[in-house]
Amino acid sequence: MRLNFKKNLIILVITQLIIFIILLLSDHKITLIHYIDISFYFTAGFILLSLLLYTIHSGFYDVISKSFNVAFSRDREKRKFKNVPGLSELITLNEKPLLFHGLFNGLLMTAALIAYYF
């Protein structure tokens, strides 16, 4: 558990460093409103990617991916629909760390937004 916390903390620090580097490269200064803008993109990216992975793992796209696999491999070999693995079986990435990083970056962005307005 301690190793997992340390790894998550390192990733969060790296994400924040990347945000600050992007701020410096794009605006040549660090302002609170620009930090909020850039961190919103990172937060949205993490959360949307985790939601996409959650949808894939639920099996929603399995029939579509199996159909495309059967349709495009029709000439090369005869495959049965039930023998083709679904997309949820092929993609094994865990969506929980992405959701955690997205929510934590979102909390930092919200804190910056509250500080900006008050």
C-alpha positions as CSV (number, residue, x, y, z in Angstrom):
1,M,0.0,0.0,0.0
2,R,2.8,2.4,0.8
3,L,4.5,1.7,-2.5
4,N,1.3,2.4,-4.4
5,F,0.9,5.7,-2.5
6,K,4.4,6.7,-3.3
7,K,4.0,5.9,-7.0
8,N,0.7,7.9,-7.1
9,L,2.4,10.8,-5.4
10,I,5.3,10.8,-7.9
11,I,2.9,10.7,-10.8
12,L,0.9,13.6,-9.4
13,V,4.1,15.6,-8.9
14,I,5.2,14.9,-12.4
15,T,1.8,15.9,-13.7
16,Q,2.0,19.2,-11.9
17,L,5.5,19.8,-13.2
18,I,4.3,19.2,-16.7
19,I,1.5,21.7,-16.2
20,F,4.0,24.3,-14.9
21,I,6.4,23.6,-17.8
22,I,3.6,24.1,-20.3
23,L,2.7,27.3,-18.5
24,L,6.3,28.6,-18.8
25,L,6.6,27.5,-22.5
26,S,3.3,28.9,-23.6
27,D,3.0,32.2,-21.6
28,H,6.5,32.7,-20.2
29,K,4.9,33.4,-16.9
30,I,2.9,31.6,-14.3
31,T,-0.5,33.0,-13.5
32,L,-3.4,31.4,-11.6
33,I,-5.9,31.7,-14.4
34,H,-3.5,30.0,-16.9
35,Y,-2.8,27.3,-14.3
36,I,-6.5,26.7,-14.0
37,D,-6.9,26.5,-17.8
38,I,-4.1,24.0,-18.4
39,S,-5.0,21.8,-15.4
40,F,-8.6,21.7,-16.7
41,Y,-7.3,20.0,-19.9
42,F,-5.3,17.5,-17.9
43,T,-8.2,16.8,-15.6
44,A,-10.6,16.4,-18.4
45,G,-8.2,14.1,-20.3
46,F,-7.6,11.8,-17.3
47,I,-11.3,11.6,-16.4
48,L,-12.5,11.1,-20.0
49,L,-9.8,8.4,-20.6
50,S,-10.8,6.6,-17.4
51,L,-14.5,6.7,-18.4
52,L,-13.6,5.3,-21.9
53,L,-11.7,2.5,-20.3
54,Y,-14.6,1.8,-17.9
55,T,-17.0,1.6,-20.9
56,I,-14.6,-0.7,-22.7
57,H,-14.3,-3.0,-19.7
58,S,-18.0,-3.2,-19.3
59,G,-18.2,-5.0,-22.6
60,F,-20.1,-2.2,-24.4
61,Y,-17.9,-2.3,-27.5
62,D,-17.3,-6.1,-27.6
63,V,-19.9,-6.9,-30.3
64,I,-18.7,-4.0,-32.5
65,S,-15.0,-5.0,-32.2
66,K,-15.8,-8.7,-32.9
67,S,-17.9,-7.8,-35.9
68,F,-15.1,-5.6,-37.4
69,N,-12.6,-8.4,-36.7
70,V,-14.7,-11.0,-38.5
71,A,-15.6,-8.7,-41.4
72,F,-12.0,-7.6,-42.1
73,S,-10.4,-11.0,-41.7
74,R,-13.1,-12.7,-43.8
75,D,-10.8,-13.4,-46.8
76,R,-7.7,-14.5,-44.9
77,E,-9.2,-17.2,-42.7
78,K,-12.5,-18.5,-41.6
79,R,-13.2,-17.3,-38.0
80,K,-16.2,-18.0,-35.9
81,F,-17.8,-15.0,-34.2
82,K,-17.6,-16.7,-30.8
83,N,-13.8,-17.4,-31.1
84,V,-12.9,-13.7,-31.6
85,P,-11.9,-12.1,-28.3
86,G,-13.8,-9.0,-27.3
87,L,-12.3,-5.6,-26.9
88,S,-12.8,-5.9,-23.1
89,E,-10.6,-9.0,-23.1
90,L,-7.8,-7.3,-25.2
91,I,-7.5,-4.0,-23.2
92,T,-6.3,-4.7,-19.7
93,L,-5.4,-1.1,-18.5
94,N,-6.8,-0.2,-15.2
95,E,-9.0,2.9,-15.2
96,K,-8.9,3.6,-11.5
97,P,-5.4,5.3,-11.4
98,L,-6.5,7.6,-14.2
99,L,-9.7,8.5,-12.4
100,F,-7.7,9.1,-9.2
101,H,-5.2,11.4,-11.0
102,G,-8.0,13.2,-12.8
103,L,-10.0,13.8,-9.6
104,F,-6.9,14.9,-7.6
105,N,-5.8,17.3,-10.4
106,G,-9.4,18.5,-10.5
107,L,-9.3,19.2,-6.7
108,L,-6.1,21.2,-7.2
109,M,-7.8,23.1,-10.0
110,T,-10.9,23.8,-7.9
111,A,-8.7,25.0,-5.1
112,A,-7.0,27.4,-7.5
113,L,-10.3,28.5,-8.8
114,I,-11.6,29.3,-5.3
115,A,-8.4,31.2,-4.6
116,Y,-8.8,33.1,-7.8
117,Y,-12.4,34.2,-7.0
118,F,-11.8,35.0,-3.3
